[in-house]
Amino acid sequence: MTMLCTLANGQTAKITALPQGMSGRRLEALGLRPGKVVTKVSGMPFFGPVTIVLDGRQIAIGHGICCKVSVEPLAERKAEK
């Protein structure tokens, strides 16, 4: 099981599970749901917020909550020449 906070910058993944409780409901209010595809833009050092792209919008999520979001990394597409 891979967590959203462990993805490399620029890596794309599909959300498989959200945390239970209020934090999960807040993430759903932002548009994060199982099955959605997100791209990690950056993670700030020293456990700062993680920025992702979801449906063309950039969203910053706290590191602690981000580490509770399960994802399935998607294979990178190779650039065609």
N, CA, C and O atoms as a GROMACS GRO file, in nm:
protein
  324
    1MET      N    1   0.085  -0.118   0.000
    1MET     CA    2   0.000   0.000   0.000
    1MET      C    3   0.089   0.124   0.000
    1MET      O    4   0.180   0.136   0.083
    2THR      N    5   0.063   0.214  -0.093
    2THR     CA    6   0.141   0.336  -0.107
    2THR      C    7   0.060   0.453  -0.056
    2THR      O    8  -0.062   0.460  -0.078
    3MET      N    9   0.125   0.545   0.010
    3MET     CA   10   0.058   0.664   0.060
    3MET      C   11   0.091   0.784  -0.028
    3MET      O   12   0.197   0.789  -0.089
    4LEU      N   13   0.000   0.880  -0.033
    4LEU     CA   14   0.015   0.997  -0.119
    4LEU      C   15   0.142   1.075  -0.086
    4LEU      O   16   0.206   1.128  -0.177
    5CYS      N   17   0.178   1.084   0.040
    5CYS     CA   18   0.295   1.163   0.079
    5CYS      C   19   0.426   1.100   0.032
    5CYS      O   20   0.528   1.169   0.026
    6THR      N   21   0.427   0.972  -0.002
    6THR     CA   22   0.551   0.905  -0.043
    6THR      C   23   0.575   0.910  -0.194
    6THR      O   24   0.679   0.865  -0.240
    7LEU      N   25   0.480   0.964  -0.271
    7LEU     CA   26   0.499   0.975  -0.415
    7LEU      C   27   0.611   1.074  -0.446
    7LEU      O   28   0.636   1.167  -0.369
    8ALA      N   29   0.677   1.053  -0.557
    8ALA     CA   30   0.779   1.148  -0.603
    8ALA      C   31   0.709   1.268  -0.665
    8ALA      O   32   0.596   1.257  -0.714
    9ASN      N   33   0.775   1.382  -0.663
    9ASN     CA   34   0.718   1.501  -0.727
    9ASN      C   35   0.695   1.474  -0.875
    9ASN      O   36   0.784   1.422  -0.943
   10GLY      N   37   0.578   1.509  -0.925
   10GLY     CA   38   0.543   1.486  -1.064
   10GLY      C   39   0.480   1.351  -1.091
   10GLY      O   40   0.437   1.325  -1.204
   11GLN      N   41   0.474   1.264  -0.991
   11GLN     CA   42   0.418   1.130  -1.010
   11GLN      C   43   0.265   1.134  -1.000
   11GLN      O   44   0.209   1.209  -0.920
   12THR      N   45   0.200   1.053  -1.082
   12THR     CA   46   0.054   1.046  -1.088
   12THR      C   47   0.007   0.916  -1.024
   12THR      O   48   0.073   0.812  -1.036
   13ALA      N   49  -0.107   0.922  -0.954
   13ALA     CA   50  -0.160   0.803  -0.887
   13ALA      C   51  -0.312   0.813  -0.878
   13ALA      O   52  -0.370   0.921  -0.891
   14LYS      N   53  -0.374   0.698  -0.856
   14LYS     CA   54  -0.519   0.690  -0.838
   14LYS      C   55  -0.547   0.669  -0.689
   14LYS      O   56  -0.484   0.584  -0.626
   15ILE      N   57  -0.639   0.747  -0.634
   15ILE     CA   58  -0.674   0.735  -0.492
   15ILE      C   59  -0.751   0.605  -0.472
   15ILE      O   60  -0.845   0.575  -0.545
   16THR      N   61  -0.709   0.527  -0.370
   16THR     CA   62  -0.778   0.401  -0.340
   16THR      C   63  -0.856   0.407  -0.210
   16THR      O   64  -0.956   0.337  -0.195
   17ALA      N   65  -0.812   0.491  -0.114
   17ALA     CA   66  -0.884   0.502   0.014
   17ALA      C   67  -0.849   0.633   0.083
   17ALA      O   68  -0.738   0.684   0.072
   18LEU      N   69  -0.948   0.686   0.155
   18LEU     CA   70  -0.931   0.807   0.234
   18LEU      C   71  -0.938   0.771   0.382
   18LEU      O   72  -0.991   0.666   0.417
   19PRO      N   73  -0.886   0.858   0.469
   19PRO     CA   74  -0.897   0.829   0.612
   19PRO      C   75  -1.043   0.837   0.658
   19PRO      O   76  -1.126   0.903   0.596
   20GLN      N   77  -1.072   0.770   0.767
   20GLN     CA   78  -1.207   0.772   0.824
   20GLN      C   79  -1.228   0.901   0.902
   20GLN      O   80  -1.132   0.967   0.941
   21GLY      N   81  -1.352   0.936   0.926
   21GLY     CA   82  -1.385   1.047   1.014
   21GLY      C   83  -1.388   1.181   0.944
   21GLY      O   84  -1.405   1.191   0.822
   22MET      N   85  -1.372   1.285   1.025
   22MET     CA   86  -1.385   1.422   0.977
   22MET      C   87  -1.281   1.457   0.872
   22MET      O   88  -1.312   1.528   0.776
   23SER      N   89  -1.159   1.410   0.888
   23SER     CA   90  -1.055   1.443   0.789
   23SER      C   91  -1.090   1.385   0.652
   23SER      O   92  -1.066   1.450   0.550
   24GLY      N   93  -1.145   1.266   0.648
   24GLY     CA   94  -1.187   1.206   0.522
   24GLY      C   95  -1.301   1.283   0.457
   24GLY      O   96  -1.304   1.300   0.335
   25ARG      N   97  -1.394   1.331   0.539
   25ARG     CA   98  -1.506   1.410   0.486
   25ARG      C   99  -1.457   1.544   0.432
   25ARG      O  100  -1.510   1.594   0.333
   26ARG      N  101  -1.359   1.603   0.496
   26ARG     CA  102  -1.305   1.731   0.447
   26ARG      C  103  -1.232   1.712   0.314
   26ARG      O  104  -1.241   1.797   0.226
   27LEU      N  105  -1.160   1.600   0.301
   27LEU     CA  106  -1.094   1.571   0.174
   27LEU      C  107  -1.197   1.549   0.064
   27LEU      O  108  -1.177   1.594  -0.050
   28GLU      N  109  -1.306   1.481   0.095
   28GLU     CA  110  -1.413   1.461  -0.003
   28GLU      C  111  -1.474   1.594  -0.045
   28GLU      O  112  -1.512   1.610  -0.161
   29ALA      N  113  -1.485   1.688   0.048
   29ALA     CA  114  -1.539   1.820   0.016
   29ALA      C  115  -1.447   1.894  -0.082
   29ALA      O  116  -1.494   1.978  -0.159
   30LEU      N  117  -1.318   1.862  -0.079
   30LEU     CA  118  -1.222   1.922  -0.173
   30LEU      C  119  -1.223   1.852  -0.308
   30LEU      O  120  -1.162   1.900  -0.404
   31GLY      N  121  -1.293   1.739  -0.317
   31GLY     CA  122  -1.302   1.667  -0.443
   31GLY      C  123  -1.223   1.538  -0.448
   31GLY      O  124  -1.228   1.466  -0.548
   32LEU      N  125  -1.149   1.506  -0.342
   32LEU     CA  126  -1.073   1.381  -0.339
   32LEU      C  127  -1.168   1.266  -0.306
   32LEU      O  128  -1.239   1.269  -0.205
   33ARG      N  129  -1.169   1.166  -0.392
   33ARG     CA  130  -1.253   1.048  -0.373
   33ARG      C  131  -1.179   0.928  -0.428
   33ARG      O  132  -1.096   0.943  -0.517
   34PRO      N  133  -1.208   0.809  -0.376
   34PRO     CA  134  -1.147   0.690  -0.435
   34PRO      C  135  -1.179   0.681  -0.584
   34PRO      O  136  -1.294   0.701  -0.625
   35GLY      N  137  -1.078   0.652  -0.664
   35GLY     CA  138  -1.093   0.643  -0.809
   35GLY      C  139  -1.044   0.766  -0.882
   35GLY      O  140  -1.017   0.759  -1.002
   36LYS      N  141  -1.032   0.880  -0.814
   36LYS     CA  142  -0.983   1.002  -0.876
   36LYS      C  143  -0.832   0.993  -0.898
   36LYS      O  144  -0.760   0.930  -0.819
   37VAL      N  145  -0.785   1.055  -1.006
   37VAL     CA  146  -0.642   1.056  -1.038
   37VAL      C  147  -0.584   1.190  -0.996
   37VAL      O  148  -0.638   1.296  -1.030
   38VAL      N  149  -0.473   1.186  -0.923
   38VAL     CA  150  -0.406   1.306  -0.876
   38VAL      C  151  -0.258   1.301  -0.916
   38VAL      O  152  -0.202   1.194  -0.937
   39THR      N  153  -0.198   1.419  -0.925
   39THR     CA  154  -0.055   1.430  -0.951
   39THR      C  155   0.008   1.510  -0.838
   39THR      O  156  -0.039   1.619  -0.806
   40LYS      N  157   0.113   1.456  -0.778
   40LYS     CA  158   0.182   1.528  -0.671
   40LYS      C  159   0.273   1.633  -0.736
   40LYS      O  160   0.359   1.600  -0.818
   41VAL      N  161   0.254   1.759  -0.698
   41VAL     CA  162   0.335   1.867  -0.753
   41VAL      C  163   0.460   1.883  -0.669
   41VAL      O  164   0.571   1.884  -0.722
   42SER      N  165   0.443   1.896  -0.537
   42SER     CA  166   0.558   1.914  -0.449
   42SER      C  167   0.521   1.881  -0.306
   42SER      O  168   0.404   1.881  -0.267
   43GLY      N  169   0.623   1.854  -0.229
   43GLY     CA  170   0.609   1.834  -0.085
   43GLY      C  171   0.710   1.925  -0.017
   43GLY      O  172   0.829   1.922  -0.048
   44MET      N  173   0.662   2.005   0.076
   44MET     CA  174   0.750   2.098   0.146
   44MET      C  175   0.837   2.022   0.247
   44MET      O  176   0.794   1.921   0.302
   45PRO      N  177   0.958   2.071   0.271
   45PRO     CA  178   1.045   2.003   0.367
   45PRO      C  179   0.994   2.016   0.510
   45PRO      O  180   0.911   2.102   0.540
   46PHE      N  181   1.045   1.932   0.596
   46PHE     CA  182   1.011   1.934   0.739
   46PHE      C  183   0.861   1.916   0.764
   46PHE      O  184   0.801   1.984   0.846
   47PHE      N  185   0.802   1.822   0.690
   47PHE     CA  186   0.662   1.783   0.709
   47PHE      C  187   0.564   1.897   0.681
   47PHE      O  188   0.461   1.909   0.747
   48GLY      N  189   0.597   1.979   0.583
   48GLY     CA  190   0.507   2.087   0.541
   48GLY      C  191   0.399   2.032   0.450
   48GLY      O  192   0.394   1.912   0.426
   49PRO      N  193   0.312   2.119   0.399
   49PRO     CA  194   0.201   2.073   0.315
   49PRO      C  195   0.247   2.012   0.183
   49PRO      O  196   0.354   2.044   0.131
   50VAL      N  197   0.164   1.925   0.130
   50VAL     CA  198   0.187   1.858   0.002
   50VAL      C  199   0.090   1.918  -0.098
   50VAL      O  200  -0.030   1.927  -0.071
   51THR      N  201   0.140   1.959  -0.213
   51THR     CA  202   0.056   2.018  -0.317
   51THR      C  203   0.029   1.913  -0.424
   51THR      O  204   0.120   1.847  -0.473
   52ILE      N  205  -0.100   1.900  -0.461
   52ILE     CA  206  -0.140   1.805  -0.565
   52ILE      C  207  -0.223   1.877  -0.669
   52ILE      O  208  -0.275   1.986  -0.645
   53VAL      N  209  -0.236   1.815  -0.786
   53VAL     CA  210  -0.327   1.864  -0.889
   53VAL      C  211  -0.440   1.763  -0.900
   53VAL      O  212  -0.418   1.643  -0.919
   54LEU      N  213  -0.563   1.814  -0.889
   54LEU     CA  214  -0.683   1.732  -0.899
   54LEU      C  215  -0.782   1.805  -0.988
   54LEU      O  216  -0.823   1.917  -0.956
   55ASP      N  217  -0.821   1.744  -1.097
   55ASP     CA  218  -0.918   1.804  -1.190
   55ASP      C  219  -0.876   1.944  -1.235
   55ASP      O  220  -0.960   2.033  -1.249
   56GLY      N  221  -0.746   1.963  -1.258
   56GLY     CA  222  -0.696   2.091  -1.307
   56GLY      C  223  -0.677   2.198  -1.200
   56GLY      O  224  -0.642   2.311  -1.232
   57ARG      N  225  -0.699   2.163  -1.074
   57ARG     CA  226  -0.682   2.259  -0.963
   57ARG      C  227  -0.567   2.214  -0.875
   57ARG      O  228  -0.547   2.094  -0.855
   58GLN      N  229  -0.492   2.310  -0.821
   58GLN     CA  230  -0.388   2.277  -0.724
   58GLN      C  231  -0.448   2.287  -0.585
   58GLN      O  232  -0.516   2.384  -0.551
   59ILE      N  233  -0.420   2.185  -0.504
   59ILE     CA  234  -0.471   2.179  -0.367
   59ILE      C  235  -0.354   2.147  -0.275
   59ILE      O  236  -0.274   2.059  -0.304
   60ALA      N  237  -0.345   2.219  -0.163
   60ALA     CA  238  -0.243   2.190  -0.062
   60ALA      C  239  -0.310   2.114   0.053
   60ALA      O  240  -0.415   2.153   0.103
   61ILE      N  241  -0.246   2.003   0.092
   61ILE     CA  242  -0.299   1.918   0.200
   61ILE      C  243  -0.190   1.904   0.304
   61ILE      O  244  -0.072   1.889   0.270
   62GLY      N  245  -0.227   1.908   0.430
   62GLY     CA  246  -0.131   1.890   0.539
   62GLY      C  247  -0.063   1.754   0.529
   62GLY      O  248  -0.123   1.656   0.487
   63HIS      N  249   0.063   1.750   0.569
   63HIS     CA  250   0.144   1.628   0.558
   63HIS      C  251   0.083   1.511   0.634
   63HIS      O  252   0.081   1.399   0.584
   64GLY      N  253   0.035   1.536   0.756
   64GLY     CA  254  -0.022   1.428   0.837
   64GLY      C  255  -0.142   1.361   0.772
   64GLY      O  256  -0.152   1.239   0.771
   65ILE      N  257  -0.232   1.440   0.717
   65ILE     CA  258  -0.351   1.387   0.650
   65ILE      C  259  -0.311   1.320   0.519
   65ILE      O  260  -0.364   1.216   0.483
   66CYS      N  261  -0.216   1.382   0.449
   66CYS     CA  262  -0.170   1.329   0.321
   66CYS      C  263  -0.113   1.187   0.337
   66CYS      O  264  -0.126   1.104   0.248
   67CYS      N  265  -0.050   1.162   0.450
   67CYS     CA  266   0.008   1.030   0.475
   67CYS      C  267  -0.096   0.925   0.511
   67CYS      O  268  -0.062   0.808   0.532
   68LYS      N  269  -0.223   0.964   0.519
   68LYS     CA  270  -0.331   0.869   0.546
   68LYS      C  271  -0.414   0.839   0.422
   68LYS      O  272  -0.510   0.762   0.428
   69VAL      N  273  -0.377   0.900   0.307
   69VAL     CA  274  -0.448   0.879   0.182
   69VAL      C  275  -0.377   0.769   0.103
   69VAL      O  276  -0.262   0.787   0.063
   70SER      N  277  -0.443   0.656   0.081
   70SER     CA  278  -0.384   0.545   0.006
   70SER      C  279  -0.401   0.568  -0.143
   70SER      O  280  -0.508   0.610  -0.189
   71VAL      N  281  -0.295   0.541  -0.218
   71VAL     CA  282  -0.299   0.560  -0.363
   71VAL      C  283  -0.237   0.440  -0.434
   71VAL      O  284  -0.164   0.361  -0.374
   72GLU      N  285  -0.266   0.429  -0.562
   72GLU     CA  286  -0.206   0.328  -0.650
   72GLU      C  287  -0.131   0.404  -0.759
   72GLU      O  288  -0.193   0.462  -0.847
   73PRO      N  289   0.003   0.404  -0.754
   73PRO     CA  290   0.081   0.477  -0.856
   73PRO      C  291   0.048   0.426  -0.996
   73PRO      O  292   0.035   0.305  -1.017
   74LEU      N  293   0.037   0.518  -1.090
   74LEU     CA  294   0.010   0.483  -1.228
   74LEU      C  295   0.141   0.481  -1.305
   74LEU      O  296   0.234   0.556  -1.275
   75ALA      N  297   0.149   0.394  -1.404
   75ALA     CA  298   0.270   0.382  -1.486
   75ALA      C  299   0.290   0.512  -1.563
   75ALA      O  300   0.196   0.570  -1.616
   76GLU      N  301   0.414   0.555  -1.567
   76GLU     CA  302   0.446   0.677  -1.642
   76GLU      C  303   0.443   0.646  -1.790
   76GLU      O  304   0.491   0.542  -1.834
   77ARG      N  305   0.386   0.737  -1.866
   77ARG     CA  306   0.385   0.720  -2.011
   77ARG      C  307   0.518   0.766  -2.068
   77ARG      O  308   0.569   0.872  -2.030
   78LYS      N  309   0.573   0.689  -2.157
   78LYS     CA  310   0.698   0.728  -2.222
   78LYS      C  311   0.668   0.824  -2.336
   78LYS      O  312   0.574   0.806  -2.413
   79ALA      N  313   0.750   0.927  -2.344
   79ALA     CA  314   0.730   1.026  -2.449
   79ALA      C  315   0.760   0.964  -2.585
   79ALA      O  316   0.860   0.894  -2.602
   80GLU      N  317   0.672   0.992  -2.682
   80GLU     CA  318   0.693   0.940  -2.815
   80GLU      C  319   0.780   1.034  -2.894
   80GLU      O  320   0.772   1.156  -2.879
   81LYS      N  321   0.867   0.976  -2.980
   81LYS     CA  322   0.956   1.061  -3.061
   81LYS      C  323   0.901   1.081  -3.198
   81LYS      O  324   0.962   1.149  -3.280
   0.00000   0.00000   0.00000
